[in-house]
Amino acid sequence: MAHPQAQTTTALVVAIDGPSGSGKSSTARGVAQRLGLAYLDTGAMYRAVTVAYLRSGLQPDQTEQIAALADAVELTVTDDPEAPAISLDGTDVSDEIREPRVSQHVSIVATNTHVRDVLTDQMRALVEAADQRIVVEGRDITTVVWPQAEVRVLLVADPRARMARRQAELDGKLNDADAHDQIVRRDRDDATVSEFATPADGVTLIDSTHLNLEQVIDHICSLAPTPPQE
């Protein structure tokens, strides 16, 4: 994996949590590019396991088998913010994980506590592999995966704004009912295993409802510690 500025040893982990459609991915990639850091979309990891689940023919109530599936699959993550990608058992699934059927079923995987444990361990290993110079976005990065991050942000937005962003992201291919399912229903499901509605102690809350992408990126970058002088 490529690690931008790997020669710099000062740790700088930027942890960005938030609900669906809050702008985490675009923001996190922008921050990573601005600060010369690696990038990790942890949601893509859950989605990749969901692809394996859909291919397996397992049923939602087969929680132990789904947990075993997470143990068995091999995920390979590219952490370049210019071209993030993820492979499942050697096959690139970067496009497939964004399909509506994956969005409809991802909570089945993401609410499985064993799957979360397995992927959390992998996420921490990826942070270490990037020399702890990385922007990580997800649901519980600031509280579970890497609570010691130098910058910790909870990015939120009004549900209507989040639905509109998700529809725009998919070029209008998502109707209102499906957008509501992907945003509101999925947040409700995921909230059973992850707290991302209110910031934990030391986490900066940013409401992006009335901010553009550059403004959010500027705000987060301003929170980063100034690198020491040579």
Buried (B, 14 or more C-beta within 10 A) or exposed (E): EEBBBEEBEEBBBBBBBBBBBBBBBBBBBBBBBBBEBBBBBBBBBBBBBBBBBBEBEBEEEBBEEBBBBBEEBEBBBBBBBEEBBBBBBEEEBBEBBEBEEBBBBBBBBBBBEBBBEBBBEBBBEBBEBBBBBBBBBBBBBBBBBBBEBBBBBBBBBBBEBBBBBBBEBBEEEBEEEBBBBBBBEBBEBBBEBBBBEEBBEEBBEBBBEEBEEEEBBBBBBEBBEEEEEE
